[in-house]
Amino acid sequence: MSLPGKLFPVIIAICGSAWLIHSQVDRAREAQIWEHRNLGKAFYENPTTQQQAVVEFRTALEMAPGSARERVNYGLALLRVGELAPGIAELEKAQKQDPKLPHAWFNLGVAYKRQSEFDKALVEFEGMARLVPTEPVTHYQLGTLLKMKGETAAAIKQFETARDLDPLLAAPHFQLYGLYRQGNRPADAATELRVFQEAKQRQEGAAIPEDMDWCSYSEIYDPIDAPPPPPLAAPVYRDEKLATGFTGGEAGLALLDLDGGPRPSLIAWGGGRAQLFRNGKTPVPDSGLETLRDVVSIVPGDYDNDGLPDLCVISRAGAALYRNVNGHFHKRADLAAGVYHTAVWLDYDHDYDEDLFLIGPQSKLLRNNGEAGFSDETAHFPFVNGHARDAVRFDLEPDTPGFDLVITYDDRPGVLYRDRLVGHYEAVPLPALPAGVNRKEHLSAGAGAEGRASRKGSSNGRAAPT
């Protein structure tokens, strides 16, 4: 039976509308999944919010039950909070969904080993070695399991592979020292003992000790080749005047999540004053910032790990700490007198407290000692000579434990301070940032040839509302 010609356009229009609606629903759903992924990752990295990471990753998995990625991350979050059995179950399911995903193999190996299921652990680490043969921790784990089984020659081969892949690891050298002694190889044993002792001396007092149950595949699976979907519609921007009088060369803005709400808030300074705008729009008359004068910069950072951003306020007199109490700021302490242009919150010693870099002609490093306050550790940081102007946290090698720092100067090219862990940093010249560069967008662009600027935490800029 044929349909009247007039019905064809109607049918086509209906089909097209249905496809468009379905497409929009899929895109909106994918955007929601990305939101739960990002929240889960942020909560996972904070020791105080890891249970919330479980909730976010579980929600993402419920929205995409066929995704091995969501299942792996949910399983890792469960393991992180001590729920071993359900965590292992999720990783086993993820492994069946995508057998080529290294995260499932490595973390199942560690989990089985912790439960003394050594044969299962051996299978997992062997599978991991096939997928990623260059991961030294995998070969170390294989060596320990083979050693337990009495397969000494095979264990030595695995420990030697781990040692050769990463000579700085102490554990493979120690294992080889013992096995070489048992095998009547005194010269080789003496060499391994010497290298082991040197490695342990380098690691002495490390905030993050060597952990042979950890590698980059222990972390959340967050591939860079899977960007979030494009927005459903092009964003529309409009000008809206919030206030007047924020002028001058030292005017600026800082964005912050004031009270855990869904919208960021805004601090503006300039013209001799500072003002907090809740949700980026509503002035707060009793924020605790009304009496500030001669403000140079305001930098948010959570110094007390309560989940709320506190403030480092830099004025012409020096730097002061303001604590966030339910969305209102109270002066906690004067941190340092002197001339500073900005500050950077960065956990340089990896003790899970945000430390503070004050940037200026005589830059300082202030270590966060919790309730004991801040101590001046400038003498232990390799600041180069020069008039520092601006700085940004920088991840030269993403997904590694290091927190690098880039600083620009008025009178010399920029410097990349590489985090060598254990509280030690190395100053590396960065000629891509010439003298006089002082805006963070230039920092990111100039350093982009070698890495990427970190966007974690709150941000601050140099433009101000009129």
ROZAZA-81050 format. One record per residue: z, x, y negated of N, C-alpha, C in turn. Coordinates in pm, whole numbers, plus 32768, in hexadecimal, padded with zeros to 4 digits. Atoms other than C-alpha are relative to their C-alpha. Last residue first. Example, Ala and Ser with C-alpha at 12.3 -4.5 7.8 and 13.67 -1.06 7.14 Angstrom:
// ROZAZA-81050
7FFA7FAE807782CA8557806A80497FB37F93;800080598077830C84CE81C28000805A7F88;
// end
This chain:
// ROZAZA-81050
7FF77FFF80908E278D866D2B805D7F947FCC;8030807A803F8E628DC66E96801080097F69;7F95805E80258E8B8F316F007FC47F837FC5;80318065805F8DB2902A6FB8806E7F9B7FE2;7FF07FD5808A8E57915D704C7FC87F9D7F9C;80787FD480438E98910271B3801B80227F70;7FF1800480918FAA90C572AE7F86803D7FC0;805E7FAF804B8FA4906B741B80227FF97F6D;8028803A807E90A78FF475117FA2805E7FB7;7F9A8013806690BA906776767FC77FC47F82;7F8680417FD18FA690F5774D80617FF27F8D;7FEC807A804B8E58913B76A5807C7FB68030;7FB580687FBE8E3F92A3771280107F887FA5;7F82801C80428D2D9373767A80457F8E8047;7FFC807F80468C2593E1776E808A7FED7FC3;7FA4805E7FC28BB3952978027FFE7F7E7FB5;7FB07FC37F968AE7966177B5805F7F9D8043;80537FAB7FAB89C395EB76E1804F80388074;8041804A7F948A9994CD76647FA980548059;7FCE7FD07F808B7795B9759F7FB77FC38075;800C7F6F7FF68AB095917461802E80358085;808B7FD97FF48A7E941B748E7FF280968014;8036802E7F818BEA93CD74D87F71802F8013;7FBD7FBB7F928C7094A673C07FC17FD88085;803F7F7E7FF48B6A942272D2804180508070;808280187FC58BE292BE73147FB28082800E;7FFA80087F6F8D43933C72E47F797FE0803E;7FFA808C7FD68D0293AF71827FF67FF68096;7F7980387FFA8D669507710780057F6D8025;801080827FBE8C4495F8711C808A7FC38011;800B806E805E8C86970870197FE97F79803F;7F91800F80608C45983770F17FE47F8C7FA3;7FF47F9C806A8B3D97FD71F980787FE77FA7;7FB88042806D8B7297327339801580657F90;8049807B801E8A6997A6743380437FB17F91;80587FEF80758B0E98FD74157FAE7F847FDF;805D80707FF68C27988F75007FA280057F87;8051801D80788CFF99C075427F9B7F92801A;808C7FDF7FE78DE9999C76717FAF7FE07F83;8054801B80748F6499A676467F728031801C;80587F9080229019999877967FA77FD67F8D;808380228038914198B377DB7FB580817FDF;804C7F908036927798D478B67F767FD07FD2;7FE17FED808E937497BC78EA7FB380717FBF;7F7E7FBD8008936297DE7A678025801C7F6E;7F8D803A7FBB91F897717A49807B80597FF3;7FFA7FB67F8290CD984479D780797FD68054;7F8380137FB99080974978C57FF980478086;8009802A7F768F5D97D277FE808A7FF98040;7F887FCF7FBC8F8197E2768380017FC5808D;7FDA80537F8F8E2497BB75F2807880408044;7FC87FBF7F898E069860749D801F7F948068;7F9D80477FB18D379803736F802A804C807C;803380627FA18C8498F9729080717FC28053;80317FBE7F888D46999F71757FC57F95805C;80287F77801B8DC5995870147FD0804C807B;80477FF2807E8DF797E06FFF7FBD80887FF3;7FC07FB280698E5197BF716E7FAA80027F82;805F7FC980618E0696D6728E804E803E7F8D;7FD17FFD808C8EED96A273B87F91803C7FAB;80607FC1805A8E8A9638751A80367FF77F71;7FF38024808E8F9995F3761E7F95804C7FB2;80307F9D805F8F9495F0779B800A7FCB7F71;800D80448080906D9519787C7FD780697F98;7FF27FBC80809041959B79E17FED7FA57F87;7F7D80138040908494CC7B1A800B80377F72;7FAB7F927FD68F1294A67B7680857FF47FB6;7FC0801D7F808E4593657B688047807A803B;7FC380847FE78D6593E27A4F803B7FF7808C;802180217F758D31955B7A1D80437F7B8021;80737FAB7FDF8D2495A978A97FD07FE5808E;80067FEC7F708E03947F78607F8480528020;80877FEA7FCE8E5A949476EC8006801A8096;7FF27FE47F718F80942776177F758000803F;801180727FA58F18943174AC801B8030808D;7FF17FE37F718F5F950E73827FEC7F818050;8005807A7FAF8F2D952B720A800580278093;80198078804F8F61962370ED80077F818053;802B806F7FAB8FF1976671747FF47F817FAE;7FD1807C803D9003987C706F7FC97F8C8053;8060804F804A8FDA99B47143803F7F827FCA;7FEA7FFE809090829AA572307F927FB07FBA;80467F93804590609A3D739C80207FF97F6B;804880278079916B9963743E7FBB80797FC3;80567F98803A91BF99F175967FAF7FD17F87;808880377FFE92EA990E75E77FA480617FB5;80347FFB7F78943F9997764D7F737FC68009;800D7F747FD594AE99F374EB7FC3800C808B;80787FC3803994679890747A7FE9808D8034;80347FA57F9A956C980175697F8380487FCE;80747FB68031963E9755745D7FD680688068;7FE57F7280199729966075077F7E80467FDA;80727FA67FF5971C94E574F4802C808F7FE3;80567FEB8073983793EF75367F8F8062801C;7FD57F8780499951940776327FA7801F7F88;7F92802380599913929C769B803180797FB0;7FBE80817FE897C393047729806D7FE57F9A;7F917FEF7FA197799477770E804C7F7E8017;7FB180797FF496209451766980698014806E;7FEE80337F79959B95AA7616805E7F898000;7F7980357FEE952495E974B3800A7FC2808A;7FF3804B7F8593F396CA748B80917FD78010;7F877FF77FAD93B2973C73287FEC7FB08081;7FF1806A7F9B928A978A7249807B80188056;7FA67FC47F9E92B8986E711B801E7F95806B;800B7F6E80159191981B70388059804F8060;80037FDA808C918E96BD70D37FF280967FF1;80777FB28021919A95FB721A7FFD801A7F6A;80118015808F92E2958072AE7F9680607FCF;803C7F91804992CA956F742A7FF17FD87F6E;80438016808093B9947D74D07FCE80837FC5;7FD97F9A80609439944F76337FA77FF37F85;80647FD88062940F930A76F5803C80677FA0;7FD78023808795009302781A7F9680337FA0;800B80908015948292F77982803F7FD27F7D;7F7F80367FD294F8945C79CF800A7F6A7FE5;800E80587F8C939694E579C280867FD18038;7FB77FC27F9093E1960B78D880077FA5807A;80327F797FE292D895B677D28043803E8079;7F9A7FD07FA19317944077D47FD8808B8031;803B7FCA7F86924093FE76A0806F803A8059;7FA080127F93927D9341755B7FBD802E8082;8037802B7F7F919E93D4744C80737FF48063;7FB07FDF7F8991FA93FA72DD7FB77FCF807B;800380677F98915193FA71898057802E8073;806B805E801D913794B970417FF97F8D8064;804C80227F89927A9580703E7F987F957FDA;80818040801E932E96356F267FB57FEB8083;80767FAD800F949D96836F637F847FAE7FE5;802D7FF7808B95E095EB6FDF7F8380587FFB;801C7F7A803596079591714D7FD77FF57F6E;802B7FA37F98967B947272297FEB808D7FCB;805D7FA580439749939371467FDD806E8063;7FDA7F75801F97E3929872327F97803F7FA6;7FAC7FC67F9897E9913172B08030808B7FD9;80057F6F800397639066718E806680398061;7F837FCA8037974C8EFE71F87FFA80988005;7FEF7F6F7FF796048E477233807E802D7FB7;7FD27FCF808295E18CD6728480278093800F;80698011806395118C4773A4802980287F74;80348089800496348C0C748E7F9D7FEA7F8D;7F9C805B7FC796D48D5B743A7FCE7F727FED;802A808C7FFC95C88E627401806B7FAE8048;7FFD80427F7D96668FB273AE7FDB7F6D7FF0;7FD8808B80109603907D727A7FF47FBA8087;801380557F8C95F891FA728F80367F747FE2;7F8B804E7FD795CF92D071567FD97FA58074;801980627F9794E093E470EC80837FBD8028;7FF77FD37F7694E094AB6FA77FE57F8F8061;7F817FB97FE9951D947B6E33800A8038808D;80067F7E804193B494276DDD807F80518013;8006800E809193C893156EDF7FF7808B7FC2;800B7F8380499384930D70527FF17FE17F6C;802B8015808A940191E07112800280877FB9;7FE87F85804A9410920C728C7FC67FEB7F75;80547FC48066942490A973088031808B7FDA;7FB07FD0806F949E8FEA74397FA4804B7FA0;80247F87804D93BA8F26751E8063801A7F8F;80218026808A94638E3576107FE2807D7FAF;80788052800394628E66778A7FD67FD47F76;7FD9808C7FF195C98EDF77977F897FA27FFA;8032803E7F859564904577E180317F718014;7F8E80237FAA964290DB76CF7FD87FB2807D;7FAD7F8B7FE09534919D761080707FE08062;7F8980397FBF942E9089761C805D8072802D;7FEA7FC27F7E932E9109751F80847FCF803A;7FB080457F9A929A908973DA800B80508080;803A7FF17F7A9221917E72CB80597FBA8067;7FA680467FA59256913E71587FBE7FFF8089;803880317F8291B8922D705D806C7FB9804F;80787FB37FE291E792B36EFD7FBA7FCB807D;80287FF57F7492E391B96E797F7D804E800B;804A7F827FF1936492006D1B7FD680178091;80487FCF8075946090E46D307FBA80848023;80447F807FF094EF900F6E477FB480247F81;7FC87F9A805A95DA8EFC6DD37FBB8088800C;80158022808D950E8DDE6E638031806D7FA1;80567F9B803D94EF8E7A6FBC7FF27FED7F6A;7FB77F83800796118DC2705E7FAF80717FC2;80247FAA7F90952F8CA370CC8055807E8007;7F857FB67FDF95DA8BA76FE67FE7805D8077;7FB47FD7807894B28B0D6F2A80798056801E;7F75800D7FD393C08B0B7052805980327F90;7F9F7F9F8033925F8ACC6FD1808D7FE38032;7F90803E8046918889F670BC8061806A7FCD;8023805D806C90308A7F711680757FD47FAC;806C7FCD8052901B8B90721D7FE27FAD7F85;807F80307FCA90EB8ACB73157F8A80287FA8;7FF6802E7F7692178B1B72387F7C7FC1802B;804480817FF391B78BD470FA80047FDA8094;802080287F7892AB8CED70A47FBF7F777FFE;7FF2808F7FDF92A48D7D6F447FD77FE98090;8031801D7F7A92D08ED96EB0801B7F6E8020;7FB4805F7FB092F98F516D497FC17FF0808A;7F707FF28008929F905D6C4A80507FA18055;7FCF802F808091378FF76C0E809780017FF7;804E7FCB807090F0901D6D7E80357FC87F7E;7FB27FB9806591638F966ECB7FA2803A7F97;80527FC3806990E88E946FC1805C80487FA0;7FB17FC7806C918D8E39710C7F9F80417F9E;803C7F9D805890D28D4C71F2806780307F9B;7FD18009808A91268C7073197FCE80797FB3;7FC37F8B804090648C51745B802D7FE17F73;80527FCA806C902E8AFC74FE804580787FC0;808D7FED7FDA90A58A8376537FAB80407F94;80538077800C92178ABC760F7F6E801D801E;803680267F7E92E48BDE76957FAA7F847FFD;7F9A80437FAF93B78BF4755B7FCC7FD18086;7F7A8008803C93068CDA746580697FCB8060;7FD880797FBA91D58D41752D80937FE87FDF;7F957FF67F9C91658E3E742B80187F798040;7FFB80757FA8904A8E8C733A806E80148067;7FD67FE47F7690808F8A722380047F7C804B;7FDF80717FAA8FD28F8B70D1803280328087;802B80047F758FAA90826FB5802E7F858048;7FFB80877FC98FD890E36E4A7FCE8001808F;7FAB80017F89901B92516E0080127F758038;80337FA77F9A8EF992826D0F805180008080;7FD67F7580088F5A91546C427FCE80518075;80677FA3802E8F528FDC6C678036808E8000;7FF47F907FA2900F8EC66D137F9080647FE3;7FA87F96802E90328DE96BDF80118073805F;803A7FA1805E8FA78CA46C658064806F7FE3;7FA57FDD806D8FF08BC76D8F7FB780627FA6;7F7680177FD88F4E8B246EBE806080187F8C;7FA27FAE804C8DE98AFE6E40808F7FDB8026;7F8F805380288D0B8A6C6F4D8067805A7FBC;7F9F7FC180588BB18AF16F94806F7F9D7FDE;7FFD803380898AFB8A5B70B9806A804A7FB2;7F977FCA80558A8D8ADB72097FF77FC07F75;801D8021808C89C98A257318807580307FAC;7F8E801A805989C98AB274757FD17FE67F71;7FF07F93805F88898A87754380767FE27FA3;804F8013807A88BE89897655801B80757FA4;804F80797FF08939898D77B97FA87FE77F87;7FC2807C803189AC8AF377907FA27F898010;801080148090890D8BFD786A803F7F7E7FD5;807A8049802589A18C2F79C37FF47FF47F69;7FE9809080098AA58D3F79F47F827FB97FD4;7FCC802E80818A208E927A5680187F6A8000;7FFA80927FF889FE8EF77BC6803A7FC97F80;808780367FF8898690607BC57FFF7F698010;803B800A80868AD290DD7B417F757FC68004;807D7FB580108B7E908F7C8A7FC37FEA7F77;80358034807E8CEA901C7C6D7F7C80477FE2;80917FEF7FF78D9490427DBD7FC07FBB7F89;804E807C80008F04905E7D607F6B801F8003;7FF9805380788F9E91AE7DB37FA67F85800D;7F85804F7FF88FDF92507F0380097F9C7F8E;801D807B7FB58E7392BC7F0A807E7FAF801C;803A8063805C8EC093B77DF47FE07F7C8047;807C7FC980368FA8946E7EE37FC47F937FA7;8049803A8072910D94387F527F7D804A7FEA;802580897FDA91CB9467809B7FAD7FBE7F92;806F7FFC7FA391C995DF80637FE27F79803F;7FEE80707FA392A195B67F2D7F867FFD805C;8073800A7FA592D196E97E53801D7F97806B;80087F9A7F9693E596A17D5A7F857FEA8058;804580407F9093A495D17C217FF18068806E;7FDD808D800D94A296377B177FBF7FAF806F;806E805B80219478979B7B9480337F707FF8;7FDC8058807095B6986A7B857F957F9C7FDB;7F6F801180129525997C7C5F801D7FAC7F84;7FDD808D7FFD93B2993E7C9F80937FE57FE2;804B80488068933C9A967C37802E7F707FF6;7FC97FD3808094559B337D077FB87FBB7F8C;7F818046801693EF9A5F7E31803E80297F7C;801E808C801F92899ADE7E1680807FB27FE3;80388004808792F99C497E057FE37F707FD5;7F917FE9805E93D89C167F357FCF7FFF7F6F;7FAB8077800492B89B7B7FF8807180117F9A;80478064805091CC9C987F9980537F807FF5;80037FD3808C92C89D9880167FBD7F977FA8;7F79800F8037930C9CD58157800280287F6D;7FE8808E801A91969CB0819A808B7FE97FC5;8054802C8071915E9E258173801B7F6F7FDC;7FC57FC8807A92849E7C82547FB07FD67F85;7F87804D802092059D8E8362803F80327F7F;802B8080803890A99E2C835780797FAB7FD8;803D7FE4808391429F8683857FD47F7E7FBD;7F9D7FE4806A92309F0D84977FC180197F78;805C7FCF806791299E608574805580247F85;7FFB7F6E800691F59E3286B17F9480397FA3;80777FCA7FBE918B9CC786E47FF780977FFB;7FFB80257F7392E89C4386987F8B803C804D;7F907FB67FC292E79D06855380077FE28095;802D7F757FEE918C9C7F84FF806F8055803F;80597FFB7F8B920A9B1D853F7FCB808C801A;7FB780167F8393359B4484567FA7800C807B;7F9F7F937FED92729BE2833A80487FF18085;804A7F907FC591579AE8836B805B80798017;802080227F76924699C6832F7FB880738046;7F847FFA7FB392D29A6C81F87FE57FE18094;7FDA7F747FEF91779AB3816D807E800D8055;80527FC27F96910B994B81AC802380928019;7FE1802C7F78923D98C980EA7FA6803E806A;7FA07FAA7FBB921799967FAC800C7FDE8094;7F9F804E7FB390DA98FB7F1F805C8060804D;7F848010804C903899E57E2280687FAD8049;7FA27F917FEA8F2F9A5D7F1C80857FF17FB7;7FA77FFC80758E8799057F198069806D8015;802E8066805F8D5798E5800080557FFF7F81;807A7FD180418DA59A3080AB7FCB7F9C7F9A;7FE47F8C80568F0C99CE80F57F84802C7FB3;7FB5803280748EAB9877817B801D80707F9D;805F804D80518DA39917825C80447FCA7F83;80557FA080458E9D9A1982D57F9A7FBA7FA8;7FB07FC7806D8F96990483257FAD80667FB1;7FF2806680688E88984D83EE805280357F8A;80828015803F8E25998384B3800A7F9B7F8E;80197F8E80598F9199D784F67F7C7FEE7FB6;7FAB801280768FCA987885817FE880717F9D;803F806780558E9E9899866B80517FE97F81;807D7FC980368F2699E186F47FBC7F9C7FA2;7FE77F9D80689086995487197F7F80337FC0;80887FC980079038981387D77FFD80677F8E;80077F7F7FBC91A697D5882C7F77803F8000;803780177F7A9194966187D67FF580828050;7FA0804F7FB4927D969886AD7FD27FE98090;7F907FA67FE1919797AE863280697FB78053;802C7FAF7F8F907096BD8648806D8063802B;800480567F89912995C6856C7FD4804E807B;7F7780217FD7918B96CE846C80017FAB807E;7FBB7F8C7FCA902A975D845F808C7FE08032;80347FEA7F798F8A96078436804680778042;7FC680687FAB906E95C7830E7FD0800E808F;7F737FDD7FEA900B9716827580427F99805D;7FFD7F967F9A8E9C96C282AD808F802F801A;802680397F7E8EC6957881F48009806A806E;7F8880417FCA8F83962480D97FE27FC28088;7FA67FA47FB98E5F971280A380787FBC803F;7F7A8021802E8D5C9600805380668055804B;7FCF7F9E80618C0696A3807E808B7FE17FCB;7FD77F827FBF8BA195F281C2803C80667FA0;7FEA7FA480708BA6949B811A802E80868039;8031803D807C8B179395820B800880607F8A;809180167FF38B379460834B7FC67FC97F7E;80437F7E800A8C8B94E282DF7F697FF28010;80017FD8808C8D02937D82A07FB680857FEE;8065805180448C9D931783FE7FF580237F6E;80817FCF7FCF8D62943B848E7F8E7FB17FC0;801E7F87804B8E8593D783AD7F7D80418030;80208021808B8E7F927584377FD9807D7FB1;8083804380058E6792DF85A47FD87FE57F6F;80667F9A7FE78F8893D485787F747FC47FF9;80117FB3807A906192C684D97F9180688010;804C8052805E902991E486027FE5804C7F7F;808980087FCA909692F886EE7FA87FAB7FA3;804C7F87801D91C3934486117F717FFB8036;807280237FAA925C91EA86027F97806E7FEF;80007FB07F8493A0927C85797F967FD28064;7FC680567F9A93BC916584737FFF8043808A;7F788020802993899262835C80467FA68065;7FAF7F887FEA925992E6841880927FE47FDB;7FE57FF37F7191C69188842B805A8078801D;7FA4806A7FD891ED915B82B2802280098095;7F7A7FE38032915492AD825E80657F988030;7FCD7F897FBD90299272833F808D80217FD5;7FD480297F7B9000910E82BF80368079804D;7F7E8041800E8FFA919D816080337FC58082;7F967FA180268EE6929581B080897FBC7FFE;7FE57F9D7F988E0891A882768075805A7FDB;7FBF80427F908E219082818280268066806B;7F77802780228DDD9157804E80487FC28078;7F9B7F9C7FD98CAC91FB80EF80907FD47FE9;7FA67FF580728BD390BD80E3807180628022;80217F86804A8AB790EC81DC805A80157F87;7FD27F887FB98B428FF282D97FE680827FB5;80517F9180328B1B8ED481DE803180818041;80628033805E8B948D80825A7FA2806E7FCF;806580487FB48C3B8E14838D7F937FC97FA3;804D7F9C7FB68CF08F1282B67F937FBE8053;805F7FC3805C8D5B8DFF81C87FA780658046;806A8063801A8DF88D3E82E77F95803B7FA3;804F800C7F848EB88E7383567F8E7F9C7FED;80587F8C7FFB8F248EB181EC7FAB7FFE807F;806D801280618FA98D4E81D57F9F80758003;8059806C7FD290718D6E83177F8A7FED7FA0;80567FC97F9790FF8EBF82AB7F9C7F978030;805C7FA2804091828E2481697F9F803C8065;8070804A803D92118CFB82257F9C805B7FB9;804B804D7F9D92D68DE983087F8F7FAE7FC0;805B7FB17FAE93388EE781FE7FAC7FAA805D;802380667F9D93CD8E0B80EF7F97803B805E;7FB57FF47F8494718F2E80387FE37F988069;7F7E8042800F94078EDF7ED1804E7FFD8084;7FB57FC2806D92EF8FE47ED880897FC07FEE;7FC17F847FD1927A8F70802E8057803D7F94;7F9680247FA192428E107FA98047807D8035;7F8F8032804F91838E997E7D80747FD8805A;7FBC7F8E803E90A88F687F6480787FD37FAF;7FB77FB67F9A90578E358037804C80767FC7;7F8D80527FDC8FFB8D687F04805680478069;7FA17FF5806E8F1D8E847E8D807D7FAC8018;7FC57F7B80028E728E9C7FDE806A800B7F95;7FA17FFA7F908E408D237FF0804380898008;7F86804A80238DA88D0F7E948068800D806E;7FBD7FC080718CB18E247EE680837FB97FDE;7FAC7F957FC88C5B8D97803A804E80467F91;800B7F7F80428BE18C5E7F88805F80658040;805F7FAB7FB88BA78B2E80667FF5808B7FC9;7FCB7FDA7F7D8CE38A7E7FF07FA280588051;80717FBD7FBF8C6C8A837E84802A8031808B;807A802A80428D4889927DBD7F84803E803F;8011808E7FE68E6989B77EB07F7F7FCB7FC0;8030800F7F768E388B2F7EA17FEA7F6D8022;808C7FD47FFD8E558B307D247FC47FEF808C;8050806780438F938A5E7D3C7F6C80268001;800B80707FA390268B4E7E3D7FAB7F917FC4;80657FDD7F9B8FD18C727D587FF17F918068;80857FFD803D90898BCD7C357F95801F8068;802A8088802591BC8B6B7D017F7180007FCA;801A80497F8491DF8CC17DA67FCA7F757FE0;80847FD47FD091BD8D6A7C527FDB7FB68080;80638051804692E28C987BD97F7280278028;800080817FBC93B78D3C7CE77F9D7FA17FBC;80577FFC7F8B934B8E8C7C5B7FFF7F7E804E;804B807E7FF893D88E447B027FA97FF8807D;7FA98073801594EE8F477AD27FB97F7A8014;7F9D80117F959436906E7B6E80557F837FF1;7F7C7FFF803F930D903B7A80806A7FE7806C;7FE47F7A803391BF909F7B1B8088800B7FBE;7FF17FA37F8F91AD8F657BF2802A808A7FD0;7F7B80147FC691EA8E827AC3801A80658071;7F9C7FDA806490BB8F127A0D808D7FF28038;80017F6F800B8FE48F007B488069802F7F9C;7FC47FC77F8990488D997B89800780987FF9;7F6F8013800A90008D347A238046803F8079;7FCF7FA780698EA58DCE7A3B80977FF47FEE;800A7F757FD68E598D2B7B878040805D7F99;7F937FE87FA18EDE8BD97B147FFD808F8035;7F828004804B8DFC8BE379E18076801C805D;7FEF7F8180468CD58C547AB3808280037FB1;7FDC7F9C7F9B8D068B2A7B98801680877FBE;7F7280147FE08D088A447A69802F80668068;7FB27FCE80718BBD8AD879F080957FF08019;7FFF7F6F7FF68B2A8AA27B4A8051803F7F8F;7FA67FDC7F928B9089337B3E80098099800E;7F788017802F8AF2890579E780668029806B;7FE07F97806089B289A67A62808E7FF17FCB;7FF07F807FBB89A888CD7B998029806E7F9F;7F8280067FB689E8878F7ACF801A80858047;7F927FF2806088D487EC79DA80887FFE8045;7FFD7F76802F87DE88267AF5807480167FA0;7FCB7FAD7F93883386D97B97800C80917FD4;7F70801D7FF5880686247A4C803F8058806B;7FBC7FC5807386B786D07A1480967FEA8007;7FFB7F6E7FF0863E86837B74804C80427F8F;7FA07FE27F9586A185147B51800C80968015;7F798013803585F384FC7A01806880238068;7FE27F92805C84B585927A91808B7FF57FC8;7FEB7F867FB184BB84A47BB8802480767FA8;7F80800F7FBA84EB83797AD08020807D8050;7F947FF2806283D683EE79E880887FF68042;7FF87F73802682E884237B0B807380167F9E;7FC57FB87F8F833682C97B93801180937FDE;7F7480277FF882F9822B7A3D8046804E8070;7FB47FBD806981B782ED7A0980957FE28006;7FF87F6F7FE8813D827A7B62804A80497F90;7F7F7FD97FC98199810B7B30800D80978010;7F9B7FF78069807D80BF7A3E8087802F8035;80097F84804B7F7D81157B49806C800F7F99;804C800E807C7FEE7FF67C27800680817FB0;7FB0802F8070807280727D737FAA7FF27F85;80087FB1807B7FA2808D7EAC80527FC17F93;800080558077800080008000800080587F85;
// end
